Amino acid sequence: MIATPFILKNIKSITYKFLQKTDASNDEVILTKKESFKNHVIVCGYGSFGKQILLNLKKNNIQHLGIIDNYEFFENALEQKEKIIFGNPTQKHILQEAGISKAKAVIIALHDIESITLLTHTIKDINKDVKILAKVTKKSVLPDTIDSEDFVDIYDCTAELLVEKATN
C-alpha cells in the first residue's frame, strides 16, 4: 500500500520499462502513442468486436489508435502490429495520451454499461465535440445523463457500420 502512490504516479515509465522489447518492430508499436494524431479514431477495448473495428479501420486506411487495459489483449495487439497504448480508457491522462482533444471519434468496444457511461462522461469532460459511438445491448439501459444518439443496439450493428459512422 505504501508503494501504490509511487507506482500510480510513475505508471507510464514503469509500464514502458516492463513492456520494453529488444525487437525494434515491437518498440515501434509500443511507441505509437508518441505519434502526433489528428482527426483520428480512438477505439477503447480489444475484445472480438474491438479487434474487428481496428481491422476495418486499418483496411480503410483510417488513422486510429486503440486503448487496451487487458494485458493479454495488449500483447495480442502488439503481435498484430496494432497502434495501441496500454491503460484504462476511463482515466483522463490515458485519453489525453491518445490525443482525445484532436480525435474525430471514439468507438467504445466495451461490454459493461457502467464503464461505457463513465468513459462517455470522461471523454465529454475533455472534448465535448468528439463523436462517441458505442455498442450496447439496449439503449433503454443507458442513463439519462448521456446522449444516446450515437449509441447503437448490439443487434443492429456491425464493426463495419461503426467505422462508417465514426468517419462520416
DSSP file (Angstrom, degrees, kcal/mol; ACC not computed):
  #  RESIDUE AA STRUCTURE BP1 BP2  ACC     N-H-->O    O-->H-N    N-H-->O    O-->H-N    TCO  KAPPA ALPHA  PHI   PSI    X-CA   Y-CA   Z-CA
    1    1 A M              0   0    0      0, 0.0     3,-0.4     0, 0.0     0, 0.0   0.000 360.0 360.0 360.0 -32.3    0.0    0.0    0.0
    2    2 A I        +     0   0    0      1,-0.2     4,-0.4     2,-0.1     0, 0.0   0.866 360.0  48.2 -66.8 -34.9    2.9    2.3    0.7
    3    3 A A  S  > S+     0   0    0      1,-0.2     4,-2.6     2,-0.1    -1,-0.2   0.658  88.6  87.9 -79.9 -16.1    4.2    1.9   -2.9
    4    4 A T  H  > S+     0   0    0     -3,-0.4     4,-3.0     1,-0.2     5,-0.3   0.899  86.7  48.1 -55.0 -50.0    0.9    2.4   -4.6
    5    5 A P  H  > S+     0   0    0      0, 0.0     4,-2.3     0, 0.0    -1,-0.2   0.910 114.2  48.1 -59.3 -40.0    1.1    6.3   -4.9
    6    6 A F  H  > S+     0   0    0     -4,-0.4     4,-1.7     2,-0.2    -2,-0.2   0.927 113.5  47.0 -63.5 -44.9    4.6    6.0   -6.3
    7    7 A I  H  < S+     0   0    0     -4,-2.6     7,-0.2     1,-0.2    -1,-0.2   0.930 113.5  47.5 -64.2 -45.8    3.6    3.3   -8.8
    8    8 A L  H >< S+     0   0    0     -4,-3.0     3,-0.9     1,-0.2     4,-0.2   0.887 111.6  50.7 -63.9 -38.7    0.5    5.2   -9.9
    9    9 A K  H 3< S+     0   0    0     -4,-2.3    -1,-0.2    -5,-0.3     3,-0.2   0.842 122.3  32.4 -66.3 -32.6    2.5    8.4  -10.3
   10   10 A N  T 3X S+     0   0    0     -4,-1.7     4,-2.4    -5,-0.2     5,-0.2   0.077  80.0 120.9-112.7  22.6    5.1    6.6  -12.4
   11   11 A I  H <> S+     0   0    0     -3,-0.9     4,-2.9     1,-0.2     5,-0.2   0.844  71.5  57.1 -58.7 -36.6    2.9    4.0  -14.2
   12   12 A K  H  > S+     0   0    0     -4,-0.2     4,-2.1    -3,-0.2    -1,-0.2   0.946 112.9  37.9 -62.2 -49.7    3.8    5.3  -17.6
   13   13 A S  H  > S+     0   0    0      2,-0.2     4,-2.3     1,-0.2    -1,-0.2   0.859 117.2  51.7 -72.3 -34.1    7.6    4.8  -17.2
   14   14 A I  H  X S+     0   0    0     -4,-2.4     4,-2.5     2,-0.2    -2,-0.2   0.935 111.2  47.7 -65.7 -45.3    7.2    1.6  -15.3
   15   15 A T  H  X S+     0   0    0     -4,-2.9     4,-2.6    -5,-0.2    -2,-0.2   0.914 111.0  51.4 -61.7 -42.9    4.9    0.1  -17.9
   16   16 A Y  H  X S+     0   0    0     -4,-2.1     4,-1.4    -5,-0.2    -1,-0.2   0.937 111.9  46.3 -60.8 -46.3    7.3    1.2  -20.7
   17   17 A K  H  < S+     0   0    0     -4,-2.3    -1,-0.2     1,-0.2    -2,-0.2   0.905 114.1  48.8 -61.6 -41.2   10.2   -0.5  -18.9
   18   18 A F  H  < S+     0   0    0     -4,-2.5    -1,-0.2     1,-0.2    -2,-0.2   0.880 118.1  39.3 -65.9 -39.2    8.2   -3.6  -18.2
   19   19 A L  H  < S+     0   0    0     -4,-2.6    -1,-0.2    -5,-0.2    -2,-0.2   0.556  83.9 125.8 -89.5  -8.9    7.0   -3.9  -21.8
   20   20 A Q     <  -     0   0    0     -4,-1.4     2,-0.3    -5,-0.2    -3,-0.0  -0.265  41.7-166.3 -58.8 131.0   10.2   -2.9  -23.5
   21   21 A K        -     0   0    0      2,-0.2     6,-0.1     1,-0.1    -2,-0.1  -0.779  29.0-133.0-115.8 159.4   11.3   -5.5  -26.0
   22   22 A T  S    S+     0   0    0     -2,-0.3     2,-0.5     4,-0.0    -1,-0.1   0.742  85.0  92.5 -82.5 -23.2   14.7   -6.0  -27.8
   23   23 A D  S >> S-     0   0    0      1,-0.2     4,-1.6     2,-0.0     3,-0.7  -0.607  71.7-147.9 -73.7 121.2   12.9   -6.4  -31.1
   24   24 A A  H 3> S+     0   0    0     -2,-0.5     4,-2.1     1,-0.3    -1,-0.2   0.827  94.2  60.8 -62.4 -34.1   12.8   -3.0  -32.8
   25   25 A S  H 3> S+     0   0    0      1,-0.2     4,-1.3     2,-0.2    -1,-0.3   0.874 105.2  48.2 -64.4 -34.6    9.5   -3.7  -34.5
   26   26 A N  H <> S+     0   0    0     -3,-0.7     4,-2.4     2,-0.2    -1,-0.2   0.890 108.5  54.1 -70.1 -38.9    7.8   -4.2  -31.1
   27   27 A D  H  X S+     0   0    0     -4,-1.6     4,-2.3     1,-0.2    -2,-0.2   0.900 104.5  55.7 -59.8 -40.0    9.3   -1.0  -29.8
   28   28 A E  H  < S+     0   0    0     -4,-2.1    -1,-0.2     1,-0.2    -2,-0.2   0.903 109.4  45.7 -60.6 -41.6    7.9    0.9  -32.7
   29   29 A V  H >< S+     0   0    0     -4,-1.3     3,-1.6     1,-0.2    55,-0.6   0.925 111.5  51.4 -68.5 -44.1    4.4   -0.3  -31.9
   30   30 A I  H >< S+     0   0    0     -4,-2.4     3,-0.8     1,-0.3    -2,-0.2   0.878 110.3  50.6 -59.3 -37.9    4.7    0.5  -28.2
   31   31 A L  G >< S+     0   0    0     -4,-2.3     3,-2.4     1,-0.2     4,-0.3   0.381  76.4 102.2 -84.9   5.0    5.8    4.0  -29.0
   32   32 A T  G X   +     0   0    0     -3,-1.6     3,-1.8     1,-0.3    -1,-0.2   0.771  68.5  72.4 -60.5 -22.2    2.9    4.7  -31.4
   33   33 A K  G <  S+     0   0    0     -3,-0.8    -1,-0.3    51,-0.3     4,-0.1   0.707  89.8  60.5 -64.9 -16.6    1.4    6.7  -28.5
   34   34 A K  G <  S+     0   0    0     -3,-2.4    -1,-0.3     2,-0.1    -2,-0.2   0.553  82.6 107.3 -86.3  -7.8    4.1    9.3  -29.2
   35   35 A E  S <  S-     0   0    0     -3,-1.8     2,-0.9    -4,-0.3    -3,-0.0  -0.285  80.8-111.4 -65.6 155.9    2.8    9.8  -32.7
   36   36 A S        -     0   0    0      2,-0.0     2,-0.3    63,-0.0    -1,-0.1  -0.813  40.2-169.6 -93.1 107.5    1.0   13.0  -33.5
   37   37 A F        +     0   0    0     -2,-0.9     2,-0.3    -4,-0.1    65,-0.1  -0.744  12.3 170.7 -99.8 145.2   -2.6   12.1  -34.2
   38   38 A K        +     0   0    0     -2,-0.3    65,-0.2     1,-0.0    25,-0.1  -0.960  69.3   2.8-152.3 135.8   -5.2   14.4  -35.6
   39   39 A N  S    S+     0   0    0     63,-2.9    64,-0.2    -2,-0.3    24,-0.2   0.862  96.0 144.7  55.3  38.6   -8.7   13.6  -36.8
   40   40 A H        -     0   0    0     62,-0.4    64,-2.8    59,-0.2    65,-1.5  -0.517  52.0-116.0-101.1 169.9   -8.2   10.0  -35.8
   41   41 A V  E     -ab  64 105A   0     22,-2.0    24,-2.1    63,-0.2     2,-0.5  -0.928  21.6-152.7-108.6 129.0  -10.5    7.4  -34.3
   42   42 A I  E     -ab  65 106A   0     63,-2.5    65,-3.3    -2,-0.5     2,-0.5  -0.878   6.6-159.4-101.2 131.0   -9.8    6.1  -30.9
   43   43 A V  E     -ab  66 107A   0     22,-2.5    24,-2.9    -2,-0.5     2,-0.7  -0.952   1.2-158.6-113.6 121.4  -11.0    2.5  -30.1
   44   44 A C  E     +ab  67 108A   0     63,-2.7    65,-3.0    -2,-0.5    24,-0.2  -0.879  61.8  26.5-102.4 111.7  -11.5    1.6  -26.5
   45   45 A G        -     0   0    0     22,-2.3    22,-0.1    -2,-0.7    65,-0.1  -0.130  54.9-146.0 115.3 148.0  -11.4   -2.2  -26.0
   46   46 A Y        +     0   0    0      4,-0.1    -1,-0.1    -2,-0.1    64,-0.1  -0.099  51.4 123.8-142.3  38.1   -9.9   -5.1  -27.8
   47   47 A G  S  > S-     0   0    0     62,-0.5     4,-2.6     1,-0.0     5,-0.2  -0.014  88.9 -69.0 -76.4-162.9  -12.3   -8.0  -27.4
   48   48 A S  H  > S+     0   0    0      1,-0.2     4,-1.7     2,-0.2     5,-0.1   0.879 139.4  46.4 -61.5 -37.5  -13.5   -9.7  -30.6
   49   49 A F  H  > S+     0   0    0      2,-0.2     4,-2.2     1,-0.2    -1,-0.2   0.917 111.9  50.0 -71.5 -42.8  -15.6   -6.6  -31.5
   50   50 A G  H  > S+     0   0    0     59,-0.3     4,-2.5     1,-0.2    -2,-0.2   0.898 109.8  51.9 -61.3 -40.9  -12.7   -4.2  -30.8
   51   51 A K  H  X S+     0   0    0     -4,-2.6     4,-2.4     1,-0.2    -1,-0.2   0.918 109.5  49.8 -59.9 -43.7  -10.4   -6.3  -32.9
   52   52 A Q  H  X S+     0   0    0     -4,-1.7     4,-2.2    -5,-0.2    -2,-0.2   0.888 109.9  50.6 -64.7 -38.9  -12.9   -6.2  -35.8
   53   53 A I  H  X S+     0   0    0     -4,-2.2     4,-2.5     2,-0.2    -2,-0.2   0.946 111.3  47.4 -63.5 -48.3  -13.2   -2.5  -35.6
   54   54 A L  H  X S+     0   0    0     -4,-2.5     4,-2.6     1,-0.2    -2,-0.2   0.894 110.6  53.1 -61.1 -39.5   -9.4   -1.9  -35.6
   55   55 A L  H  X S+     0   0    0     -4,-2.4     4,-2.7     1,-0.2    -1,-0.2   0.917 110.6  46.9 -60.7 -43.9   -9.2   -4.3  -38.6
   56   56 A N  H  X S+     0   0    0     -4,-2.2     4,-1.7     2,-0.2    -2,-0.2   0.883 111.7  50.3 -67.0 -38.8  -11.8   -2.3  -40.5
   57   57 A L  H  <>S+     0   0    0     -4,-2.5     5,-2.7     2,-0.2    -2,-0.2   0.924 113.5  46.0 -62.9 -43.4  -10.1    1.0  -39.7
   58   58 A K  H ><5S+     0   0    0     -4,-2.6     3,-1.6     1,-0.2    -2,-0.2   0.920 110.5  52.9 -64.4 -44.3   -6.8   -0.4  -40.9
   59   59 A K  H 3<5S+     0   0    0     -4,-2.7    -1,-0.2     1,-0.3    -2,-0.2   0.832 112.0  46.0 -61.2 -33.3   -8.4   -1.8  -44.0
   60   60 A N  T 3<5S-     0   0    0     -4,-1.7    -1,-0.3    -5,-0.2    -2,-0.2   0.274 112.5-119.4 -93.9  10.8   -9.9    1.6  -44.9
   61   61 A N  T < 5 +     0   0    0     -3,-1.6     2,-0.5     1,-0.2    -3,-0.2   0.873  57.9 156.5  53.1  43.2   -6.6    3.4  -44.1
   62   62 A I      < -     0   0    0     -5,-2.7    -1,-0.2    -6,-0.1     2,-0.1  -0.875  48.7-114.8-100.9 126.6   -8.2    5.5  -41.4
   63   63 A Q        +     0   0    0     -2,-0.5   -22,-2.0   -24,-0.2     2,-0.3  -0.389  53.4 157.5 -62.1 130.6   -5.8    6.9  -38.8
   64   64 A H  E     -a   41   0A   0    -24,-0.2     2,-0.3    -2,-0.1   -22,-0.2  -0.955  32.4-157.7-152.4 166.0   -6.6    5.2  -35.5
   65   65 A L  E     -a   42   0A   0    -24,-2.1   -22,-2.5    -2,-0.3     2,-0.3  -0.967  14.8-145.1-150.4 133.1   -5.3    4.3  -32.0
   66   66 A G  E     -ac  43  84A   0     17,-2.8    19,-2.1    -2,-0.3     2,-0.5  -0.759   2.0-153.2-100.0 147.2   -6.5    1.6  -29.7
   67   67 A I  E     -ac  44  85A   0    -24,-2.9   -22,-2.3    -2,-0.3     2,-0.4  -0.985  18.6-177.9-117.3 122.2   -6.6    1.8  -25.9
   68   68 A I  E     - c   0  86A   0     17,-2.4    19,-2.4    -2,-0.5   -24,-0.0  -0.974  20.6-179.9-126.1 131.4   -6.4   -1.6  -24.2
   69   69 A D        +     0   0    0     -2,-0.4     2,-0.6    17,-0.2    19,-0.1   0.364  63.9  85.8-110.6   4.3   -6.5   -2.2  -20.4
   70   70 A N     >  -     0   0    0      1,-0.1     4,-2.6    17,-0.1     5,-0.2  -0.930  66.8-151.8-106.6 119.6   -6.2   -6.0  -20.5
   71   71 A Y  H  > S+     0   0    0     -2,-0.6     4,-2.6     1,-0.2     5,-0.2   0.866  94.9  52.2 -63.2 -37.6   -2.5   -7.1  -20.7
   72   72 A E  H  > S+     0   0    0      2,-0.2     4,-1.9     1,-0.2    -1,-0.2   0.927 113.4  44.6 -63.4 -43.6   -3.2  -10.4  -22.5
   73   73 A F  H  > S+     0   0    0      2,-0.2     4,-2.6     1,-0.2    -2,-0.2   0.876 110.7  55.9 -65.5 -37.7   -5.2   -8.5  -25.2
   74   74 A F  H  X S+     0   0    0     -4,-2.6     4,-2.3     2,-0.2    -2,-0.2   0.931 107.4  47.8 -60.2 -47.0   -2.5   -5.8  -25.3
   75   75 A E  H  X S+     0   0    0     -4,-2.6     4,-2.1     1,-0.2    -1,-0.2   0.901 111.4  51.4 -61.3 -40.7    0.2   -8.5  -26.0
   76   76 A N  H  X S+     0   0    0     -4,-1.9     4,-1.4     1,-0.2    -2,-0.2   0.912 109.7  49.3 -62.2 -42.6   -2.0   -9.9  -28.7
   77   77 A A  H  <>S+     0   0    0     -4,-2.6     5,-2.4     1,-0.2    -2,-0.2   0.874 107.8  54.6 -65.7 -37.3   -2.5   -6.5  -30.3
   78   78 A L  H ><5S+     0   0    0     -4,-2.3     3,-1.6     1,-0.2    -1,-0.2   0.919 106.1  52.1 -60.5 -42.7    1.3   -5.9  -30.2
   79   79 A E  H 3<5S+     0   0    0     -4,-2.1    -1,-0.2     1,-0.3    -2,-0.2   0.828 108.1  51.8 -61.8 -31.5    1.7   -9.2  -32.2
   80   80 A Q  T 3<5S-     0   0    0     -4,-1.4    -1,-0.3    -5,-0.1    -2,-0.2   0.394 114.2-120.6 -85.6   3.2   -0.8   -7.9  -34.7
   81   81 A K  T < 5 +     0   0    0     -3,-1.6    -3,-0.2    -4,-0.2    -2,-0.1   0.828  53.0 167.3  61.4  34.5    1.2   -4.6  -35.0
   82   82 A E      < -     0   0    0     -5,-2.4     2,-0.9     1,-0.1    -1,-0.2  -0.440  44.9-114.6 -75.2 152.5   -1.7   -2.5  -33.9
   83   83 A K        +     0   0    0     -2,-0.1   -17,-2.8   -51,-0.1     2,-0.3  -0.811  63.8 142.7 -86.6 107.4   -1.3    1.1  -33.0
   84   84 A I  E     -c   66   0A   0     -2,-0.9   -51,-0.3   -55,-0.6     2,-0.3  -0.920  43.1-149.9-144.6 162.3   -2.2    0.9  -29.3
   85   85 A I  E     -c   67   0A   0    -19,-2.1   -17,-2.4    -2,-0.3     2,-0.5  -0.971  25.3-124.0-131.9 153.8   -1.5    2.2  -25.8
   86   86 A F  E     +c   68   0A   0     -2,-0.3     2,-0.3   -19,-0.2   -17,-0.2  -0.840  60.1  85.1 -98.8 127.2   -1.9    0.3  -22.6
   87   87 A G  S    S-     0   0    0    -19,-2.4   -17,-0.1    -2,-0.5    -2,-0.1  -0.889  80.3 -67.5 163.0 171.0   -4.1    1.8  -19.9
   88   88 A N    >   -     0   0    0     -2,-0.3     3,-2.0     1,-0.1     6,-0.3  -0.743  37.3-151.2 -84.0 115.2   -7.6    2.3  -18.5
   89   89 A P  T 3  S+     0   0    0      0, 0.0    -1,-0.1     0, 0.0     6,-0.1   0.654  90.3  69.2 -66.1 -13.0   -9.5    4.4  -21.0
   90   90 A T  T 3  S+     0   0    0      4,-0.1     2,-0.5    32,-0.1     3,-0.0   0.551  81.5  91.5 -80.7  -5.1  -11.7    5.9  -18.3
   91   91 A Q  S X> S-     0   0    0     -3,-2.0     4,-1.9     1,-0.1     3,-0.8  -0.785  76.5-138.9 -93.0 130.3   -8.7    7.8  -16.9
   92   92 A K  H 3> S+     0   0    0     -2,-0.5     4,-2.6     1,-0.3     5,-0.2   0.867 100.2  55.2 -55.7 -42.3   -8.2   11.3  -18.3
   93   93 A H  H 3> S+     0   0    0      1,-0.2     4,-1.9     2,-0.2    -1,-0.3   0.826 106.8  51.3 -66.7 -28.6   -4.5   11.0  -18.7
   94   94 A I  H <> S+     0   0    0     -3,-0.8     4,-1.6    -6,-0.3    -1,-0.2   0.924 111.3  47.3 -70.2 -44.7   -4.8    7.9  -20.8
   95   95 A L  H  <>S+     0   0    0     -4,-1.9     5,-2.0     1,-0.2    -2,-0.2   0.884 111.2  51.7 -62.5 -38.2   -7.3    9.6  -23.1
   96   96 A Q  H ><5S+     0   0    0     -4,-2.6     3,-1.4     1,-0.2    -1,-0.2   0.889 106.6  53.2 -66.1 -38.7   -5.0   12.6  -23.3
   97   97 A E  H 3<5S+     0   0    0     -4,-1.9    -1,-0.2     1,-0.3    -2,-0.2   0.840 106.4  54.6 -60.9 -32.9   -2.1   10.4  -24.3
   98   98 A A  T 3<5S-     0   0    0     -4,-1.6    -1,-0.3    -5,-0.1    -2,-0.2   0.478 120.9-111.3 -81.5  -1.7   -4.3    9.0  -27.1
   99   99 A G  T X 5 +     0   0    0     -3,-1.4     3,-1.7    -4,-0.2     4,-0.5   0.860  55.0 164.3  77.9  36.8   -4.9   12.5  -28.4
  100  100 A I  G > < +     0   0    0     -5,-2.0     3,-0.9     1,-0.3    -4,-0.1   0.812  69.6  63.3 -57.6 -32.3   -8.6   12.8  -27.4
  101  101 A S  G 3  S+     0   0    0      1,-0.2    -1,-0.3    -5,-0.2    28,-0.1   0.733 113.3  34.2 -67.9 -19.9   -8.6   16.6  -27.8
  102  102 A K  G <  S+     0   0    0     -3,-1.7   -63,-2.9   -65,-0.1   -62,-0.4   0.300  93.1 121.2-113.7   6.6   -7.8   16.1  -31.6
  103  103 A A    <   -     0   0    0     -3,-0.9   -62,-0.2    -4,-0.5     3,-0.1  -0.390  52.4-153.0 -75.6 148.9   -9.8   13.0  -32.2
  104  104 A K  S    S-     0   0    0    -64,-2.8    27,-1.5     1,-0.3     2,-0.3   0.834  76.4  -9.2 -82.9 -39.1  -12.5   12.8  -34.8
  105  105 A A  E     -bd  41 131A   0    -65,-1.5   -63,-2.5    25,-0.2     2,-0.4  -0.988  53.3-141.2-157.0 159.2  -14.4   10.0  -33.0
  106  106 A V  E     -bd  42 132A   0     25,-2.7    27,-3.1    -2,-0.3     2,-0.6  -0.998  13.2-160.2-125.9 127.6  -14.2    7.4  -30.2
  107  107 A I  E     -bd  43 133A   0    -65,-3.3   -63,-2.7    -2,-0.4     2,-0.7  -0.943   9.5-152.0-107.5 121.6  -15.6    3.9  -30.6
  108  108 A I  E     +bd  44 134A   0     25,-3.4    27,-1.1    -2,-0.6   -63,-0.2  -0.838  16.5 178.2 -97.2 113.9  -16.3    2.2  -27.3
  109  109 A A        +     0   0    0    -65,-3.0   -62,-0.5    -2,-0.7   -59,-0.3  -0.380  40.1 120.1-110.8  50.9  -16.0   -1.6  -27.7
  110  110 A L        -     0   0    0     -2,-0.1    25,-0.2   -65,-0.1    -2,-0.1  -0.771  53.4-150.5-111.7 159.0  -16.7   -2.4  -24.0
  111  111 A H        +     0   0    0     -2,-0.3     2,-0.5    25,-0.1    26,-0.2   0.740  69.2  90.6-100.0 -27.4  -19.5   -4.6  -22.7
  112  112 A D     >  -     0   0    0      1,-0.2     4,-2.3    24,-0.1     3,-0.2  -0.605  61.8-153.9 -81.1 118.0  -20.1   -3.1  -19.2
  113  113 A I  H  > S+     0   0    0     -2,-0.5     4,-2.5     1,-0.2     5,-0.2   0.825  95.2  56.0 -62.0 -32.9  -22.7   -0.3  -19.3
  114  114 A E  H  > S+     0   0    0      2,-0.2     4,-2.6     1,-0.2    -1,-0.2   0.917 109.6  45.8 -66.0 -41.6  -21.1    1.3  -16.2
  115  115 A S  H  > S+     0   0    0     -3,-0.2     4,-2.8     2,-0.2     5,-0.2   0.896 112.6  50.8 -66.5 -39.9  -17.7    1.5  -17.9
  116  116 A I  H  X S+     0   0    0     -4,-2.3     4,-2.4     2,-0.2    -2,-0.2   0.922 112.6  46.6 -62.8 -43.5  -19.4    2.9  -21.1
  117  117 A T  H  X S+     0   0    0     -4,-2.5     4,-2.2     2,-0.2    -2,-0.2   0.937 114.6  45.9 -64.6 -47.8  -21.2    5.5  -19.1
  118  118 A L  H  X S+     0   0    0     -4,-2.6     4,-2.4     1,-0.2    -2,-0.2   0.924 113.9  49.1 -61.1 -44.9  -18.1    6.5  -17.1
  119  119 A L  H  X S+     0   0    0     -4,-2.8     4,-2.7     1,-0.2    -1,-0.2   0.898 108.7  53.4 -63.0 -41.2  -16.0    6.6  -20.2
  120  120 A T  H  X S+     0   0    0     -4,-2.4     4,-2.3    -5,-0.2    -1,-0.2   0.928 111.0  45.8 -59.6 -46.1  -18.6    8.8  -22.1
  121  121 A H  H  X S+     0   0    0     -4,-2.2     4,-1.7     2,-0.2    -2,-0.2   0.906 113.0  50.2 -64.4 -41.2  -18.6   11.3  -19.3
  122  122 A T  H  X S+     0   0    0     -4,-2.4     4,-1.1     2,-0.2    -2,-0.2   0.915 111.2  48.7 -64.3 -43.3  -14.8   11.4  -19.1
  123  123 A I  H >X S+     0   0    0     -4,-2.7     4,-3.3     1,-0.2     3,-0.8   0.940 111.3  49.2 -60.9 -48.1  -14.5   11.9  -22.9
  124  124 A K  H 3< S+     0   0    0     -4,-2.3    -1,-0.2     1,-0.3    -2,-0.2   0.784 104.1  60.5 -66.6 -27.1  -17.0   14.7  -22.9
  125  125 A D  H 3< S+     0   0    0     -4,-1.7    -1,-0.3    -5,-0.2    -2,-0.2   0.834 116.9  32.2 -64.9 -31.4  -15.2   16.4  -20.0
  126  126 A I  H << S+     0   0    0     -4,-1.1     2,-0.4    -3,-0.8    -2,-0.2   0.881 138.2  12.4 -92.6 -45.4  -12.1   16.6  -22.2
  127  127 A N    ><  -     0   0    0     -4,-3.3     3,-1.0    -5,-0.2    -1,-0.2  -0.827  57.9-178.8-140.3  95.8  -13.6   17.1  -25.7
  128  128 A K  T 3  S+     0   0    0     -2,-0.4    -4,-0.1     1,-0.2    -1,-0.1   0.648  82.8  56.2 -71.2 -13.7  -17.3   17.9  -25.8
  129  129 A D  T 3  S+     0   0    0    -28,-0.1    -1,-0.2     2,-0.1     2,-0.1   0.564  78.4 109.4 -96.1  -9.7  -17.3   17.9  -29.6
  130  130 A V  S <  S-     0   0    0     -3,-1.0     2,-0.4    -7,-0.2   -25,-0.2  -0.411  72.7-117.8 -71.0 141.7  -15.9   14.4  -30.3
  131  131 A K  E     -d  105   0A   0    -27,-1.5   -25,-2.7    35,-0.1     2,-0.5  -0.639  28.7-159.0 -77.9 131.7  -18.3   11.8  -31.8
  132  132 A I  E     -d  106   0A   0     -2,-0.4     2,-0.4   -27,-0.2   -25,-0.2  -0.962  10.0-176.5-116.7 127.0  -18.8    8.9  -29.4
  133  133 A L  E     +d  107   0A   0    -27,-3.1   -25,-3.4    -2,-0.5     2,-0.3  -0.974   7.5 169.3-121.6 135.7  -20.0    5.6  -30.7
  134  134 A A  E     -de 108 151A   0     16,-1.0    18,-2.7    -2,-0.4     2,-0.6  -0.995  30.3-132.5-145.4 150.5  -20.8    2.6  -28.6
  135  135 A K  E     + e   0 152A   0    -27,-1.1     2,-0.3    -2,-0.3    18,-0.2  -0.911  33.6 174.5-103.8 120.5  -22.5   -0.8  -29.0
  136  136 A V  E     - e   0 153A   0     16,-2.5    18,-2.3    -2,-0.6    19,-0.2  -0.885  39.6-126.4-126.5 156.9  -24.9   -1.5  -26.2
  137  137 A T  S    S+     0   0    0     -2,-0.3     2,-0.3     1,-0.3    18,-0.3   0.897  97.8   3.8 -70.1 -38.9  -27.4   -4.4  -25.6
  138  138 A K    >   -     0   0    0     15,-0.1     3,-1.6     1,-0.1    -1,-0.3  -0.958  57.4-147.6-148.0 127.9  -30.3   -2.0  -25.1
  139  139 A K  G >  S+     0   0    0     -2,-0.3     3,-1.7     1,-0.3    -1,-0.1   0.796  97.5  71.6 -61.5 -26.2  -30.4    1.8  -25.4
  140  140 A S  G 3  S+     0   0    0      1,-0.3    -1,-0.3    -3,-0.1    -3,-0.0   0.703  89.2  60.5 -65.9 -18.4  -33.1    1.8  -22.7
  141  141 A V  G <  S+     0   0    0     -3,-1.6    -1,-0.3     2,-0.1    -2,-0.2   0.566  80.9 105.6 -85.5  -7.1  -30.4    0.8  -20.1
  142  142 A L  S <  S-     0   0    0     -3,-1.7     6,-0.1    -4,-0.3   -29,-0.0  -0.506  77.7-114.5 -73.0 138.1  -28.4    4.0  -20.8
  143  143 A P    >   -     0   0    0      0, 0.0     3,-1.4     0, 0.0    -1,-0.1  -0.312  20.9-116.5 -67.6 156.9  -28.7    6.6  -18.1
  144  144 A D  T 3  S+     0   0    0      1,-0.3     4,-0.1     3,-0.1    -2,-0.1   0.649 106.5  76.8 -66.7 -14.6  -30.4    9.9  -18.9
  145  145 A T  T 3  S+     0   0    0      2,-0.1     2,-0.4     0, 0.0    -1,-0.3   0.534  89.7  62.0 -79.0  -4.6  -27.1   11.7  -18.3
  146  146 A I  S <  S-     0   0    0     -3,-1.4     2,-0.6     2,-0.0   -29,-0.0  -0.960  86.0-119.2-123.7 144.2  -25.6   10.6  -21.6
  147  147 A D        -     0   0    0     -2,-0.4     3,-0.4     1,-0.1    -2,-0.1  -0.667  23.6-168.0 -77.8 117.8  -26.8   11.4  -25.1
  148  148 A S    >   +     0   0    0     -2,-0.6     3,-1.5     1,-0.2    -1,-0.1   0.262  54.7 109.8 -94.5  13.0  -27.6    8.1  -26.7
  149  149 A E  T 3  S+     0   0    0      1,-0.3    -1,-0.2     3,-0.0   -16,-0.0   0.878  86.0  38.0 -56.4 -40.7  -27.9    9.4  -30.2
  150  150 A D  T 3  S+     0   0    0     -3,-0.4   -16,-1.0   -18,-0.1     2,-0.5   0.276  93.5 103.4 -97.7  11.6  -24.7    7.7  -31.4
  151  151 A F  E <   -e  134   0A   0     -3,-1.5     2,-0.4   -18,-0.2   -16,-0.2  -0.801  57.8-157.6 -92.9 135.1  -25.2    4.5  -29.3
  152  152 A V  E     -e  135   0A   0    -18,-2.7   -16,-2.5    -2,-0.5     2,-0.1  -0.891  19.9-109.7-117.7 143.1  -26.3    1.6  -31.4
  153  153 A D  E >   -e  136   0A   0     -2,-0.4     3,-1.6   -18,-0.2     4,-0.3  -0.429  28.6-122.8 -67.3 142.5  -28.1   -1.6  -30.3
  154  154 A I  G >  S+     0   0    0    -18,-2.3     3,-0.8     1,-0.3   -17,-0.1   0.801 110.4  54.2 -56.9 -32.8  -26.0   -4.7  -30.5
  155  155 A Y  G 3  S+     0   0    0    -18,-0.3    -1,-0.3     1,-0.2   -18,-0.1   0.626 108.9  47.8 -81.2 -12.6  -28.4   -6.4  -32.8
  156  156 A D  G <  S+     0   0    0     -3,-1.6     2,-0.4     2,-0.0    -1,-0.2   0.275 102.6  77.9-106.1   9.5  -28.4   -3.6  -35.4
  157  157 A C    <   -     0   0    0     -3,-0.8     2,-0.3    -4,-0.3     3,-0.0  -0.919  45.0-178.7-134.1 146.3  -24.7   -3.1  -35.6
  158  158 A T     >  -     0   0    0     -2,-0.4     4,-2.0     1,-0.1     5,-0.2  -0.859  44.8-107.3-126.3 166.9  -21.5   -4.5  -37.2
  159  159 A A  H  > S+     0   0    0     -2,-0.3     4,-2.3     1,-0.2     5,-0.2   0.883 121.2  55.2 -60.6 -38.0  -18.0   -3.3  -36.9
  160  160 A E  H  > S+     0   0    0      1,-0.2     4,-2.3     2,-0.2    -1,-0.2   0.906 106.4  50.4 -62.6 -42.1  -18.2   -2.0  -40.5
  161  161 A L  H  > S+     0   0    0      2,-0.2     4,-2.6     1,-0.2    -1,-0.2   0.905 110.0  49.8 -64.0 -42.0  -21.2    0.1  -39.6
  162  162 A L  H  X S+     0   0    0     -4,-2.0     4,-2.3     2,-0.2    -2,-0.2   0.916 110.6  49.6 -63.8 -42.4  -19.5    1.6  -36.6
  163  163 A V  H  X S+     0   0    0     -4,-2.3     4,-1.6     2,-0.2    -2,-0.2   0.923 111.7  49.5 -61.7 -43.5  -16.4    2.5  -38.6
  164  164 A E  H  X S+     0   0    0     -4,-2.3     4,-0.8     1,-0.2    -2,-0.2   0.922 112.3  47.0 -61.4 -45.0  -18.6    4.1  -41.3
  165  165 A K  H  < S+     0   0    0     -4,-2.6     3,-0.3     1,-0.2    -1,-0.2   0.852 110.8  53.3 -65.1 -35.0  -20.5    6.1  -38.6
  166  166 A A  H  < S+     0   0    0     -4,-2.3    -1,-0.2     1,-0.2    -2,-0.2   0.809 112.3  43.1 -70.9 -29.5  -17.2    7.2  -37.0
  167  167 A T  H  <        0   0    0     -4,-1.6    -1,-0.2     1,-0.2    -2,-0.2   0.491 360.0 360.0 -99.3  -3.8  -15.7    8.5  -40.2
  168  168 A N     <        0   0    0     -4,-0.8    -1,-0.2    -3,-0.3    -2,-0.1   0.434 360.0 360.0 -96.1 360.0  -18.7   10.3  -41.6
